[in-house]
Amino acid sequence: MHGAIQLIELGAIVLALGLLGATAVRFSISAIPLYLVAGLAFGSGGILPLGASEDFVAIGAEVGVILLLFTLGLEYTASELVGTLRSSAPAGVADLLLNATPGVLAAFLLGWGPVAAVALGGITYVTSSGITAKVMGDLGWLGNRETPAVLSILVFEDLAMAAYLPILTAVLAGASLAEGATTLGIAAATIAVILFIALRHGRLVERFVASPTDEVLLLKVLGLTLLVAGLAQQLQVSAAVGAFLVGIALSGPLAHTARDLLAPLRDLFAAVFFVFFGLHTDPADLPPVLGVAALLAVAGVLTKLGTGWLAARRAGVATTGRLRAGASLVPRGEFNIVIAGLAVSAGINPRLGPLAAAYVLILAIAGPLLARTAEPLARTLRGRRTDRAAALGDASNER
């Protein structure tokens, strides 16, 4: 009987996700806010709480994050990653300072304390790589001149997360300075080893994974990714970061094939991940934090527009490309929810989870919509500049 209830709940969840995804496609918006709302509806305090399938959803959520970051890692080779980090460091540091500061200040102004400030700073800092990649693909921006600048910011943020998450985990656990330094050292050593293997022995990894059939390739890639992610987490590194580095180790035709094979699984479990977060957020907790979330969201839009503008300008891109770059970086999603989930699990201020959910909901909706207005806005700005120049020219001729 219990097994039948689990199957019914799982079927209902997956079917609901499909219907929500179809709705998102119909209205050309990101499906992430819809998945979060579904989680709110079927979680604690929702209209129809689900309990029998909670364990599966929890595991599926973790797999979703791992696959999201693995497929992002497939976009880069190890040498491209190193080169990108060198060239994008100034813009990446500016991105960190501009976007983490509002969260840190908000936590102190709300009286939540330094530990919550570390968590909230991370929540307001990092862009959703998944939503950004989808928006750029949907709008046909992947071949634009500003795209490498945007991707370099995303890579910088992902690697910043590789250092940040172990520190956050140690802080949330109440570890001492020495324990925190040890944790960070282990994490850095783990990342260095994986990067070394990717840089120097990537072909060995590819030969190990290469398979005569898609079925065998899928099993090998998925198994290797989950194994390395689990080992990375055991060594105090985020499982998602470990998966990201596995993706970097694969390149060429093999990476393209692996991406195509894993894309359906990634989309399924990523949707489950967002539902999982919603399941653990009581809708009644959202109204009290909506005002703060809205203010942080406005700040987040402005600071990401500034980041994109700076990164694209350094790449010699014109105004339209700078606006597209900034708008692409606005959405928040997977990592923001991961950080909030860690903080909530550690028993930090109970309002942090609802605040993160509201913040992500606002920017996951606003980001794609803002991206669609970037080019019309650029045309408007160009038109005003042209009119102003013409007016100045007429005035000069009159003299």
CORSULJO-V418271 format. One record per residue. N is the residue number from 1. RES is the residue in three letters. SS is DSSP state (h for helix, s for strand, l for the rest). PHI is phi in whole degrees, -180 to 180 (none if undefined). NEAR is the number of other ideal C-beta (glycine too) atoms within 10 Angstrom. Layout:
BEGIN
N,RES,SS,PHI,NEAR
N,RES,SS,PHI,NEAR
END
This chain:
BEGIN
1,MET,l,none,5
2,HIS,h,-61,7
3,GLY,h,-63,8
4,ALA,h,-64,9
5,ILE,h,-64,13
6,GLN,h,-60,17
7,LEU,h,-62,12
8,ILE,h,-63,13
9,GLU,h,-64,19
10,LEU,h,-63,17
11,GLY,h,-61,11
12,ALA,h,-64,14
13,ILE,h,-63,22
14,VAL,h,-65,14
15,LEU,h,-63,10
16,ALA,h,-63,17
17,LEU,h,-62,20
18,GLY,h,-62,12
19,LEU,h,-66,12
20,LEU,h,-67,19
21,GLY,h,-62,15
22,ALA,h,-63,10
23,THR,h,-64,12
24,ALA,h,-63,17
25,VAL,h,-64,11
26,ARG,h,-60,8
27,PHE,l,-102,7
28,SER,l,56,11
29,ILE,l,-125,17
30,SER,l,-70,23
31,ALA,l,-80,22
32,ILE,h,-57,30
33,PRO,h,-61,25
34,LEU,h,-68,24
35,TYR,h,-65,25
36,LEU,h,-63,24
37,VAL,h,-64,18
38,ALA,h,-62,22
39,GLY,h,-62,27
40,LEU,h,-62,26
41,ALA,h,-71,18
42,PHE,h,-109,22
43,GLY,l,-103,24
44,SER,l,-62,17
45,GLY,l,85,13
46,GLY,l,-83,19
47,ILE,l,-77,9
48,LEU,l,-147,9
49,PRO,l,-60,12
50,LEU,l,-108,22
51,GLY,l,-130,13
52,ALA,l,-66,15
53,SER,l,-101,20
54,GLU,h,-63,15
55,ASP,h,-64,10
56,PHE,h,-62,14
57,VAL,h,-62,21
58,ALA,h,-63,14
59,ILE,h,-67,12
60,GLY,h,-61,20
61,ALA,h,-63,25
62,GLU,h,-66,20
63,VAL,h,-63,22
64,GLY,h,-61,25
65,VAL,h,-64,24
66,ILE,h,-60,30
67,LEU,h,-70,26
68,LEU,h,-59,25
69,LEU,h,-75,29
70,PHE,h,-63,29
71,THR,h,-67,25
72,LEU,h,-67,25
73,GLY,h,-62,27
74,LEU,l,-64,21
75,GLU,l,-74,18
76,TYR,l,-127,23
77,THR,l,-97,19
78,ALA,h,-62,21
79,SER,h,-67,13
80,GLU,h,-63,16
81,LEU,h,-62,22
82,VAL,h,-64,13
83,GLY,h,-63,13
84,THR,h,-62,21
85,LEU,h,-63,14
86,ARG,h,-65,9
87,SER,h,-76,14
88,SER,h,-98,23
89,ALA,h,-56,12
90,PRO,h,-61,11
91,ALA,h,-67,23
92,GLY,h,-66,22
93,VAL,h,-66,12
94,ALA,h,-61,17
95,ASP,h,-60,27
96,LEU,h,-61,18
97,LEU,h,-68,12
98,LEU,h,-66,20
99,ASN,h,-99,26
100,ALA,h,-79,22
101,THR,h,-58,15
102,PRO,h,-58,22
103,GLY,h,-66,27
104,VAL,h,-62,19
105,LEU,h,-63,16
106,ALA,h,-62,22
107,ALA,h,-63,25
108,PHE,h,-71,14
109,LEU,h,-66,10
110,LEU,l,-81,17
111,GLY,l,76,8
112,TRP,l,-86,18
113,GLY,l,94,12
114,PRO,h,-66,11
115,VAL,h,-65,18
116,ALA,h,-63,23
117,ALA,h,-64,19
118,VAL,h,-61,21
119,ALA,h,-70,26
120,LEU,h,-69,30
121,GLY,h,-61,23
122,GLY,h,-67,27
123,ILE,h,-64,28
124,THR,h,-81,28
125,TYR,h,-80,28
126,VAL,l,-89,25
127,THR,l,-79,29
128,SER,l,-81,27
129,SER,h,-60,24
130,GLY,h,-64,25
131,ILE,h,-67,25
132,THR,h,-61,27
133,ALA,h,-61,20
134,LYS,h,-67,18
135,VAL,h,-62,23
136,MET,h,-64,22
137,GLY,h,-68,10
138,ASP,h,-62,15
139,LEU,l,-91,18
140,GLY,l,72,8
141,TRP,l,-96,21
142,LEU,l,-63,12
143,GLY,l,-95,7
144,ASN,l,-75,19
145,ARG,l,-66,15
146,GLU,l,-82,26
147,THR,h,-59,19
148,PRO,h,-58,18
149,ALA,h,-66,28
150,VAL,h,-65,29
151,LEU,h,-63,23
152,SER,h,-66,25
153,ILE,h,-64,28
154,LEU,h,-62,24
155,VAL,h,-65,23
156,PHE,h,-59,20
157,GLU,h,-65,22
158,ASP,h,-63,23
159,LEU,h,-75,19
160,ALA,h,-62,18
161,MET,h,-64,22
162,ALA,h,-63,21
163,ALA,h,-87,16
164,TYR,h,-70,24
165,LEU,h,-61,24
166,PRO,h,-62,25
167,ILE,h,-65,17
168,LEU,h,-61,23
169,THR,h,-60,20
170,ALA,h,-66,20
171,VAL,h,-64,19
172,LEU,h,-65,19
173,ALA,l,-82,11
174,GLY,l,74,9
175,ALA,l,-70,15
176,SER,l,-74,9
177,LEU,h,-60,8
178,ALA,h,-65,8
179,GLU,h,-65,12
180,GLY,h,-64,17
181,ALA,h,-64,13
182,THR,h,-64,15
183,THR,h,-60,21
184,LEU,h,-65,18
185,GLY,h,-62,12
186,ILE,h,-63,14
187,ALA,h,-62,24
188,ALA,h,-63,15
189,ALA,h,-65,13
190,THR,h,-63,23
191,ILE,h,-63,22
192,ALA,h,-62,10
193,VAL,h,-63,12
194,ILE,h,-65,23
195,LEU,h,-65,17
196,PHE,h,-62,11
197,ILE,h,-62,18
198,ALA,h,-65,24
199,LEU,h,-73,15
200,ARG,h,-97,10
201,HIS,h,-131,14
202,GLY,h,-59,18
203,ARG,h,-67,11
204,LEU,h,-65,11
205,VAL,h,-63,17
206,GLU,h,-64,17
207,ARG,h,-65,10
208,PHE,h,-66,11
209,VAL,h,-82,20
210,ALA,l,-52,14
211,SER,l,-142,15
212,PRO,l,-74,7
213,THR,l,-131,8
214,ASP,h,-63,12
215,GLU,h,-61,10
216,VAL,h,-67,12
217,LEU,h,-62,18
218,LEU,h,-59,16
219,LEU,h,-65,13
220,LYS,h,-65,15
221,VAL,h,-64,24
222,LEU,h,-64,18
223,GLY,h,-63,11
224,LEU,h,-64,18
225,THR,h,-64,27
226,LEU,h,-66,19
227,LEU,h,-64,12
228,VAL,h,-66,22
229,ALA,h,-61,27
230,GLY,h,-65,15
231,LEU,h,-64,14
232,ALA,h,-61,25
233,GLN,h,-65,20
234,GLN,h,-65,11
235,LEU,l,-96,16
236,GLN,l,71,19
237,VAL,l,-110,28
238,SER,l,-58,28
239,ALA,h,-59,23
240,ALA,h,-65,28
241,VAL,h,-67,27
242,GLY,h,-59,28
243,ALA,h,-66,27
244,PHE,h,-59,31
245,LEU,h,-71,28
246,VAL,h,-64,27
247,GLY,h,-60,24
248,ILE,h,-65,26
249,ALA,h,-68,25
250,LEU,l,-98,25
251,SER,l,-152,21
252,GLY,h,72,11
253,PRO,h,-58,9
254,LEU,h,-63,18
255,ALA,h,-64,22
256,HIS,h,-64,12
257,THR,h,-65,17
258,ALA,h,-62,24
259,ARG,h,-63,18
260,ASP,h,-65,10
261,LEU,h,-70,17
262,LEU,h,-89,21
263,ALA,h,-56,12
264,PRO,h,-63,9
265,LEU,h,-64,15
266,ARG,h,-59,21
267,ASP,h,-64,19
268,LEU,h,-63,17
269,PHE,h,-74,21
270,ALA,h,-65,25
271,ALA,h,-62,25
272,VAL,h,-62,25
273,PHE,h,-60,30
274,PHE,h,-68,28
275,VAL,h,-63,29
276,PHE,h,-58,25
277,PHE,h,-64,25
278,GLY,h,-63,24
279,LEU,h,-60,26
280,HIS,l,-100,20
281,THR,l,-120,24
282,ASP,l,-79,15
283,PRO,h,-55,18
284,ALA,h,-67,12
285,ASP,h,-85,18
286,LEU,l,-76,19
287,PRO,h,-52,10
288,PRO,h,-64,12
289,VAL,h,-107,20
290,LEU,h,-62,16
291,GLY,h,-62,10
292,VAL,h,-64,17
293,ALA,h,-61,22
294,ALA,h,-65,13
295,LEU,h,-63,13
296,LEU,h,-65,25
297,ALA,h,-66,24
298,VAL,h,-61,14
299,ALA,h,-61,18
300,GLY,h,-64,29
301,VAL,h,-63,19
302,LEU,h,-65,15
303,THR,h,-71,23
304,LYS,h,-72,29
305,LEU,h,-61,20
306,GLY,h,-65,17
307,THR,h,-62,27
308,GLY,h,-63,29
309,TRP,h,-60,20
310,LEU,h,-64,20
311,ALA,h,-63,28
312,ALA,h,-71,29
313,ARG,h,-64,17
314,ARG,h,-63,15
315,ALA,l,-88,20
316,GLY,l,78,10
317,VAL,l,-90,22
318,ALA,l,-77,13
319,THR,h,-57,16
320,THR,h,-60,19
321,GLY,h,-65,25
322,ARG,h,-66,23
323,LEU,h,-67,25
324,ARG,h,-62,27
325,ALA,h,-62,32
326,GLY,h,-63,26
327,ALA,h,-65,30
328,SER,h,-63,32
329,LEU,l,-88,30
330,VAL,l,-67,29
331,PRO,l,-61,30
332,ARG,l,-116,31
333,GLY,l,-167,27
334,GLU,h,-64,25
335,PHE,h,-66,26
336,ASN,h,-61,26
337,ILE,h,-72,28
338,VAL,h,-59,26
339,ILE,h,-62,26
340,ALA,h,-62,26
341,GLY,h,-62,18
342,LEU,h,-62,18
343,ALA,h,-66,24
344,VAL,h,-66,22
345,SER,h,-62,11
346,ALA,l,-83,16
347,GLY,l,82,8
348,ILE,l,-69,22
349,ASN,l,-37,18
350,PRO,l,-64,11
351,ARG,h,-81,17
352,LEU,h,-67,23
353,GLY,h,-63,23
354,PRO,h,-59,24
355,LEU,h,-62,28
356,ALA,h,-63,30
357,ALA,h,-62,30
358,ALA,h,-65,24
359,TYR,h,-61,27
360,VAL,h,-66,27
361,LEU,h,-57,22
362,ILE,h,-64,20
363,LEU,h,-80,30
364,ALA,h,-69,26
365,ILE,h,-85,17
366,ALA,h,-69,20
367,GLY,h,-57,28
368,PRO,h,-60,25
369,LEU,h,-67,14
370,LEU,h,-64,21
371,ALA,h,-60,24
372,ARG,h,-69,14
373,THR,h,-94,12
374,ALA,h,-61,23
375,GLU,h,-70,16
376,PRO,h,-58,10
377,LEU,h,-64,15
378,ALA,h,-63,17
379,ARG,h,-64,12
380,THR,h,-63,11
381,LEU,h,-64,13
382,ARG,h,-64,13
383,GLY,h,-63,10
384,ARG,h,-65,10
385,ARG,h,-65,11
386,THR,h,-65,10
387,ASP,h,-62,10
388,ARG,h,-65,10
389,ALA,h,-64,10
390,ALA,h,-65,10
391,ALA,h,-63,10
392,LEU,h,-65,10
393,GLY,h,-65,10
394,ASP,h,-63,9
395,ALA,h,-64,9
396,SER,h,-67,8
397,ASN,h,-66,7
398,GLU,h,-65,6
399,ARG,l,-71,4
END
